[in-house]
Amino acid sequence: MSMTPAAIADRILEQAANACRFLVAIAGPPGAGKSTLADALDVELMGRGERSVVLPMDGFHMDNGLLEERGLLARKGAPETFDVRAFDDIVRAVRKGDEEVLVPVFDRSRELAIASARAIPVETRIILIEGNYLLLDEAPWSRLAGLFDLSIFVGPSVEVLEERLRARWVHYGLDETGIQWKLHGNDLPNGRRIIENSRPADISLEIFSMD
């Protein structure tokens, strides 16, 4: 299935008609186009006069020091390398919508999360929450079930994922050995886990690209 940002925005606004706060989950494997879709929806919604914001899951990466201590640094990005409890707390606070919520931001240039780096004001109505594991039906991620008003899953084939992820790591300057490890040691196993073990979404897309 494919849908334009405009069509998805129509669906969001239809369902959010009487809501003071409306949470949209945008889930799927790495390289599927989740961030691109979230940003496109944010632009579309704001262009229609809505107050929306993108809340990425990336801000809840565990610190590299803790990951190294636990032997998980090479697996950074896997389900076990996120602070799920803190993420769950923030999503619930955002859902409640009765006060400003401060959220962390992931600084990719330094590979670390910065606490309380951005504010979500009370008057922001639509929250576009983007991340790999939002619909993962495994503890502790399964505690997120029921928190979203609308869910979107972007799930291309493994072959398409491999092609897109390879292009990503080439862009970041990795050599072939590094690319092979990233693909087969981390990204693609995570992608298969997401595709095979996620709860059904309200909207399922095969892939998303602005091209």
C-alpha positions as MATLAB code, in Angstrom:
seq = 'MSMTPAAIADRILEQAANACRFLVAIAGPPGAGKSTLADALDVELMGRGERSVVLPMDGFHMDNGLLEERGLLARKGAPETFDVRAFDDIVRAVRKGDEEVLVPVFDRSRELAIASARAIPVETRIILIEGNYLLLDEAPWSRLAGLFDLSIFVGPSVEVLEERLRARWVHYGLDETGIQWKLHGNDLPNGRRIIENSRPADISLEIFSMD';
ca = [
       0.000    0.000    0.000;
       1.176    3.540   -0.704;
      -0.264    6.842    0.510;
       0.851   10.433    0.111;
       1.550   12.614    3.161;
      -1.568   14.594    2.234;
      -3.752   11.466    2.311;
      -2.286   10.343    5.638;
      -2.780   13.850    7.044;
      -6.435   13.649    5.969;
      -6.780   10.429    7.988;
      -5.057   11.956   11.024;
      -7.232   15.067   10.998;
     -10.395   13.045   10.531;
      -9.643   10.899   13.565;
      -8.269   13.786   15.627;
     -11.254   16.030   14.972;
     -12.336   16.345   18.628;
      -9.017   15.564   20.328;
      -6.980   18.028   22.386;
      -3.931   15.763   21.999;
      -3.483   13.092   19.312;
      -0.540   10.668   19.185;
       0.591    9.048   15.929;
       3.109    6.183   15.989;
       5.319    5.851   12.900;
       7.182    2.548   13.196;
       9.255    0.235   11.038;
      12.774   -1.088   10.461;
      15.858    1.103   10.004;
      16.055    2.578    6.513;
      12.321    2.285    5.823;
      11.687    6.030    5.578;
      10.062    6.690    8.969;
      11.892    9.955    9.649;
      11.191   11.228    6.137;
       7.509   10.404    6.526;
       7.303   12.010    9.978;
       8.907   15.218    8.720;
       6.668   15.296    5.639;
       3.549   14.844    7.775;
       4.700   17.585   10.138;
       5.092   20.013    7.212;
       1.721   18.944    5.761;
      -0.111   19.373    9.062;
       1.473   22.716    9.883;
       0.614   23.884    6.370;
      -3.015   23.249    7.258;
      -2.779   25.369   10.387;
      -2.267   22.497   12.844;
       0.202   22.512   15.731;
       2.267   19.362   15.368;
       5.725   18.127   16.321;
       7.949   15.120   15.600;
       9.156   13.158   18.638;
      11.899   10.680   17.599;
      12.652    7.624   19.703;
      16.394    8.190   19.076;
      16.672   10.529   22.069;
      16.318    7.504   24.339;
      19.487    5.652   23.294;
      21.440    4.409   26.309;
      24.761    6.196   26.787;
      27.757    4.630   25.025;
      29.547    4.114   28.359;
      26.688    2.024   29.710;
      26.374    0.108   26.440;
      30.091   -0.677   26.499;
      29.836   -1.822   30.117;
      27.024   -4.183   29.117;
      28.770   -5.439   25.977;
      26.117   -3.849   23.753;
      27.973   -0.972   22.110;
      28.381   -2.829   18.797;
      24.626   -3.519   18.872;
      23.618    0.113   19.433;
      20.188    0.578   17.899;
      18.914   -2.883   18.909;
      15.806   -3.026   21.152;
      17.942   -3.728   24.229;
      19.957   -0.511   23.822;
      17.168    1.993   24.586;
      15.822    3.352   27.869;
      12.303    2.028   27.355;
      11.044    3.022   30.802;
      12.014    6.672   30.260;
      10.497    6.630   26.781;
       7.262    5.150   28.123;
       7.143    7.841   30.844;
       7.615   10.634   28.296;
       4.980    9.249   25.919;
       2.476    8.999   28.778;
       3.266   12.556   29.902;
       2.885   13.822   26.337;
      -0.382   11.925   25.955;
      -1.754   13.500   29.133;
      -1.086   16.922   27.597;
      -1.704   18.997   30.708;
       1.738   20.610   30.927;
       4.887   21.299   28.927;
       7.045   18.187   28.495;
      10.820   18.367   28.063;
      12.253   15.643   25.827;
      15.779   14.490   24.948;
      17.373   14.948   21.531;
      19.909   12.589   19.941;
      23.022   14.338   18.625;
      24.186   12.050   15.819;
      27.468   13.919   15.359;
      28.452   13.005   18.922;
      26.420    9.768   19.150;
      24.768   10.795   22.406;
      21.385   11.863   23.746;
      21.035   15.335   25.282;
      18.512   15.418   28.125;
      15.716   18.026   28.218;
      16.908   19.554   24.942;
      13.483   20.366   23.492;
      10.046   21.296   24.812;
       6.637   20.071   23.683;
       4.168   22.804   24.657;
       0.649   22.112   25.917;
      -0.863   23.715   22.825;
       0.818   21.267   20.426;
      -2.078   19.040   19.369;
      -0.607   16.328   17.132;
       2.508   14.403   18.188;
       4.219   12.350   15.472;
       6.243    9.747   17.381;
       8.816    8.048   15.174;
      10.925    4.981   15.949;
      11.772    1.396   15.110;
      10.169   -0.384   18.047;
       6.946    1.493   18.763;
       4.824   -1.513   17.744;
       7.258   -4.276   18.782;
       5.258   -6.970   20.562;
       8.044   -7.879   22.998;
       8.554   -6.815   26.602;
       9.330   -4.126   27.645;
       8.295   -2.434   24.354;
       4.850   -4.026   24.530;
       3.980   -1.658   27.406;
       3.498    1.014   24.723;
       0.448   -0.835   23.356;
      -2.649    1.327   23.584;
      -0.815    4.650   23.919;
      -1.187    5.718   20.284;
      -4.339    7.038   18.634;
      -3.164    6.036   15.158;
      -0.317    3.753   14.101;
       1.615    3.638   10.830;
       4.050    0.869    9.883;
       6.551    1.320    7.065;
       7.845   -2.128    6.132;
       9.724   -2.662    2.861;
      11.232   -5.997    1.860;
      14.573   -7.049    3.340;
      16.154   -6.616   -0.117;
      15.026   -2.982   -0.322;
      16.167   -2.379    3.262;
      19.625   -3.762    2.496;
      19.962   -1.512   -0.539;
      18.906    1.612    1.367;
      21.007    0.839    4.439;
      24.083    0.142    2.324;
      23.652    3.556    0.695;
      23.345    5.118    4.147;
      26.636    3.653    5.404;
      28.448    4.481    2.160;
      27.282    8.065    2.705;
      28.802    7.991    6.202;
      32.142    6.838    4.781;
      32.315    3.249    6.076;
      34.542    0.773    4.267;
      33.150   -2.549    3.003;
      34.077   -4.419    6.198;
      32.286   -1.840    8.305;
      29.271   -1.864    5.999;
      29.002   -5.653    6.142;
      29.050   -5.581    9.948;
      26.483   -2.791   10.146;
      24.180   -4.597    7.720;
      24.429   -8.201    8.845;
      25.607   -7.765   12.424;
      23.004   -5.207   13.478;
      20.665   -3.398   11.060;
      19.165   -6.284    9.087;
      18.696   -8.590   12.136;
      16.922   -5.678   13.843;
      14.852   -5.074   10.710;
      13.728   -8.701   10.470;
      12.863   -8.701   14.176;
      10.689   -5.611   13.703;
       8.931   -6.939   10.590;
       8.234  -10.344   12.165;
       7.275   -9.234   15.686;
       5.389   -5.942   15.428;
       1.699   -5.513   16.204;
      -0.570   -4.728   13.220;
      -0.779   -1.020   12.368;
      -3.782    1.050   11.330;
      -1.899    2.048    8.154;
       0.740   -0.198    6.558;
       3.080    1.147    3.871;
       5.643   -0.863    1.936;
       8.120    1.987    1.757;
       8.252    5.758    1.989;
      10.406    8.149   -0.007;
       9.993   11.741   -1.119;
      11.738   10.918   -4.418;
];
